[in-house]
């Protein structure tokens, strides 16, 4: 344990010169290119590199157009099938012959795990380079749970799919320390990818997607150590992320090598408050199974970030081969949603946060004394007496129902009661859908409760209040 802690201390010290790092004065946020940063996106289903038919440039241009600054990719040690999860035109389900992996494919669906595939690493680095040029961070998710035998048995690491005889194991043991051959091959893949991407500043390494579906914790710590030790002698050091749970969980024993703690379907954003003492970013790294109402995913993103999270990714099904600009009309039968309008509204969230010195702010529920309608939710980030970000929405989880999240959209007028310090303030009411400032006022306040009347709105409203 002492060796791991020493390694963690050296690793964190080395992060100081890196572009993407924890912010030096507030580790609940990122710093990217020297600026405080929240990572916000509505990104494709992780197949942009492994699916050779996917137009990377067109996709990244679409994200950049709406000021989104994050994408998440799987590395090629996993693929899906067209009907999986009910997702239409799934980018993780490449057409026959178009699946690209880190290893050389010596014959159809037969790989040599001792030979790296130059075409794969060229495409991977090109993707990261194109993202870097657009100010987009790439979350490289090295591994993922396999969920069932069918997907494991389609993987190059399954013993009948490689010439090396590696991987004679059941899928629930594939990502564990039980099989040395799999540990060795997986570790080698992690080292190779980490080394190939070391020169880039816009990279975040995630150990494993949804490891709570049968992935061993000691194996996850092993991979984190592989990442850190690989980068030890290299020029750059990158943050390591760990996927903790669906919805929420308390991070009781954080790996000292991990700086980003990701949750999926973290609505409401209980995970942020539950892990308020954990050093590092709390992320909402996947949504996308709450039906096809556009506003659901906007509300989830705004709600999580205004609760103090710093990382939000909606799983956007409007990106598909042939529609890499995100214009595929997602069928109502799909589990989730994506659209140009949704991405624009998440760009508004980024604009809203960037209008504050948010690293000086923290969740401040005590500021909101009243005025939130029954069934609605209010969030406040504040630096008392200087800046306040307030968000009210009418969305709520619907356990056991489809969709699992709904929102009210009738016309609203509210009067919030806020506890403010004395000073002169400027108030702006933002429309989270369009970014329009619907109402402005300036006032001088002597301290104590202050009532703020909103303009008319529907689903949600945000208030920017600065001294």
N, C-alpha and C positions, 0 to 999 in steps of 0.2 A: 504493500500500500504506500509506503514512503517513497518508493521509486516512482509510482504513478503520480503521486502528488508533486514530486520534484519535476517530473516530465511536464505535468500540467502547468507548473509555475514558469518553466522555461518557455513553454508553448505560448502562454498568455502574454509573457513579456515580449515575445517576438512579434505578437500581433500589432504592437504599437505602430509599426511602420506600414501597415497594410491598408489598402483602400476600403475593403469591407471589413469592419470590425465592430465590436461593441463600442458604443460611444464612451469616450474616456471619463465624462462627468456624470453619465446616467446610463448604466449598463442595461437598462430595460429597452433601449433603442439602439439602432445601428448608426454608424458613421460610414458614409460611402462617398468617395472622392472628396473627402475633407468636409462634408456637410452632414448634419443630423438627418437621418433618413428613416422613413417607414417604407416597408416594401409592400406594395399593393398591386394586385393583378387579378385578371380573369383569364386564365391560361389554358392551353390545349391539354389533352389527356396524356401527356408525358411521353408521346411517341415521336416527337419531332426529329430525333436523331436516328433511332432504330428503324423508323419507317422511311425507306429510301424514296418513296413517292411524294413525301411531304416537302413542300416548298418553304424552306426555312426563312429565306429573305422576306417573302411576302408576309409570313406570319409575324416575324419580329417587327416589320414595318407597321403592322396593324396594332401591336401593343404600344409601340412608341408614339403612334399618332394620338392615342388617348392618354399619354403620360403614364402608362403602366410600366413598372420597373422591376418585374420579377417574372421568371418562368421556371418551371420544374420539369426535369427530364428523368426518365429511367434509362439505364445504361445498356440494355440489350441482353441481360441475363434472364429475361422474362418477357413473355408476350401473351397476348390474349387472342380470343377468337371472336369472329364478327357478332355473335349473339350474346357475348358475355355482358352481364349486368344490365341488359336491355338498352345498351348505348348504340345509337345509330351511327354508322360510319366512324367507328372507334379508331383513333389514330394508333392505339396500341395493338391493333389487329392488322398488321400489314398484309398486302396481297401475297399470294404464293410467290416465292422467289425474291421478295422485296424486304425481307427481314435481315437487318444488319446487326452483327454482333462483334464483340471485341476479338473473337477468335476466327481463324481461317475456316471456312466451310469447304471441306475437301470433296464432298459429294452432297447431293440433296439431303438436307437435314442431318448432316453428319459433320462434326467439327473436330478439329485437332486443338486441344486445350493447351498445347505447348507452343502454338504459333499465333502471334498477334496478327490481326487483320489491318493492314495499312489503310485500307479504304475507310474502315470504321473510325480510326483515330483522326484521319484527315477530315471526315465529316464532323466529328465531335468538336475538334478544335476550330473548324470553320464556324460552327454554330456559336460557340462561345465568343469567338472574335466578332461576329456580326452583332451579337447581343451587346458586347462591350462598346462597340461603336455607337450604339443607341442608348447607352446608359442603363442597360437591363442586367440585373443579377440573374445568374443561372444557378438554381439549386440542383445539384447533381445528386440524385438519389441512387446510391450505389447498388442497393439490393431491395427486394420487396418480398413480403410473404407470398406464398404461392396459392394459398386458399384451398386448393383441391388437387387431387392427383393428376387430373387432366392437364393443368397448366404446368405442373412440375415435369410431367413426362414429355412435354413439348420443348423443354429447356435444354440448351446445349450441355448443361451440367448433369443431366440424367444419363445414366450409364449406357443406355442403348443409343444415345445420340452423339457420342464422342468415341473416337478411336482409341482413347486412353483407358477406357474401362472405369472412369471416375464416376461416382455418384450412384452406387447401388444402395439406395436408401429410400425410405418413405418420405413424402413431402414434408411431414411435420418435423423431420429430423434434418432437412436439407440445410437449414441455417442454424446450426448448433455446433458444438465442439465434439460431437459423437463420432464424426467420420473425418479422419485426418486428411484423406485425399480431397474432400470437399473444402475443408478449412484451408488447405494449402492453395488450391486453385482460386478460391474466393479471395484470399489474402493477396495473391499475386495480381488478380484483376484490380483490386482496390489500389495496390501500389502503383500499377501501370497507369491507371486513369489519373490518380493524384499527381504522379510525376509529369504526365503529359500536359496537365492543365496548370502546373505550378506557376507559369509565367503570367497568368491572367489574374487581374484584381477583382473581377466580377463573379467570383465563384464561391459557393457555399456548399459544403459536402454534408449530405444527410446519410446517416448510416443505413437505414432501412425503412421502407414504407410499411406502415401498419404492422409492426412486429408483434403486436398483441394478439395476432392470429398465428400463434405457434412458433414464434422465434425466440430463442433462448437469450436471456439477459447477459449471461457471461460471454456469449458469442458477440453481442452488440458491443460490449466493452472491449473485446478483442479487436474488432474492426476499428473502433475509435482509436485504439492504441496503434494499430497499423497505419492509420492516416497520420497521426501525430509523429510517429517515428520516421515515416517516409519523408515528411516535410522537414524533419529536424535539420538535416544538412543542406536543405534547398533554400533558395533565395526568399521565397514568400511562404507565409503561413496563413491558412484559411480557417474560418470558423467551422466548427462541427455541430451539426444539428442531430437531435434524436426525436423520433416520433413517439410520443408518450402514450396517448390514448385517444379513443373516440370520446367526444363530449368533454369529459374532465377527469382529472385524477390529481392527487397530491404527489409532487416529485419529492419523495421522502429521502432518497439517497442519490443525489445527482452525481453523475460521472464528472469528475473535475476537468476532463477534456472537452466536455460538451458545453456550448455557450448558447444554443438555441433549442428551445423546448417546444416542439410542435404538437398541436392537437388537431384532430379532424372533427368536423361537425360540432364545433364548440359554440353552440347556441342553446341558451343564453351564454354569455362569456364568463361563466363561473371560474374557468381555469385561470383567468388572470388574477383574480382576487385570491383564489386558493393557493397560488404560488407566488404571492407578493414578496416573499423573502428570498426567493431563488434568484441568484445572480445570473442574469442573461435575459434574452428576448423570449417572450411568450408569443407563439405564432398560431394562427388559425390557418393551417396549411392545405386544407381541402374542405370545400363544400360541394354540393352538386347532386344531392339525392333528396331534395326537398320540393320536387315538382317543377313546373314550367312557368311559374309566375315570375316575371322579371324582377319586381321589387323585393322579393324574398332575399336575393343574394346581395343586393345593395344594402338593405337593412342589416343583414348579418355582418357585412364588412364594416359599415359605419359603427354599429353597436360594439363590435369587438375592439376596434381601434380607439373609440372614445371611452372604452372601459380600461384602456391602458395597454392594449396589445400593440405590437409593432410590425405585424407580418400577416397579410391576408391574401389567400388565393382561392378564388372560385374556380371550380372545375368546369370549363367552358366548352360545351358540346357544339358550339357553332363553328369551331375550327375543325376542318376535315380536309382530306385530300381533295383538291379541286376548289376548296373554299378556305384556303389558308388565310384569307383576309377576314375570316370570322363572319361570313354572311350566310352560312348554311342555316336554313330555317329548321330549328330543332322541333321534331314532332312532339305532339302532346303526350305520346306514349313513353317518351324518354324519361329517365329518372330525375334529370336536372335541366339546366338551361344556360344559355349564353346568347348575347346579342351585341351589336354595336352600341345600342342605347345603354345597356348595362355597363359596358366598359367605359363609356363616357361618364357615367355617374360615379364610377369608382375613381376615374381621373379627377372628378370634383372633390372626392374625399382626400386625395393626395394634395390638391391645391389648398383645401381647407386646413389640413395639418401643416403644410408648409407656410401658411400665413401666420403661424405662431412660432415662438421659440419653445417648441414642445419638450425639449430635453429639460427645461426648467419646471415642467408641469407634472402633476401626478393626479390619479383619481381622487376626487373630492366630493363624495356623495353628500356630505354635510352642507355643501353650498346650496343644494336644491331643497328649499324648505317646503315647497308645495306648488300646486298648479298643474301637476301632471295628471291627465285624465285617467279615470279608472280603466284598467286593462292596457294602458300604455306604459312605456318605460322611459326614464330619463337618465342620462349619463352626463357627468361633468369631469373634465380635466381642468386643473387650475394651478396657477401660481398666484396665491392670494394677494389681492390688491393690485395685480398687474395685468393678468390675462386669464380669460375663462373661455373654455370651449364647451358648449352645451348641446346635447342632442336628445331629441324626443322622437320616439317612433311608436307605431301601433302594430308591430309584429309580435308573434308569440309562437312558441313550439306547440305542436299538437300531437302529443305522444300517442303512438299506436294508430295514427291516421295517415292517409296519403292525400295530398302532400303532408309532410310532417311539420310544415311551418306555414303560417298564414299571416295576413295583415289586413287591418281595416283601412278602407280608403274613402270614408265619408269626409265631408268638409269639416275642418277643425279650426277653431279659434281658441287660443289658450292664454292665460296670464300666469307666467311662472313667477314664483317668489324666490328670490335669490338672496343669500347672505353675502354682502359685499363689504369690503373695507372702504374707508373714505377715499374720495378722489374724483377726478373728472374722467368720464368714460365715453368711448364710442361703441355703439352697438350696431351690428349688422346681422340681419336674419337671412340665412342662405337657404336656397332651394337645393336639397341634396341630389335631386334628379337632374337638374339643368345647370346648376352652379350660379344661377341668377341671384343677385342680392335683392330680395323682395321688399326690404324696409330698412331704413337707417335712422339713427338718432344719436345725439350727443347729450350728455347730462352730467351734472355734478351731484355727488352723493355724499351725505354726511356720515355714512356707516350704518350697518344693520340691514334689516330686510329691505328689499327693493322689488317692486313688481314690474315685470316686463311683459308687455302685450305683443303677441305674435301677429303677423299677417295671416290671412287665410291660407291653409295648406291641406294636403290630404295625407298620405302615408307617413311622412316624416318631415322634420324641420330641424335646422341647426342654427345656433346663435354664436356669433363671434363677438366677444366683449373684451375690449382692451383699454387700458388706462391711457 
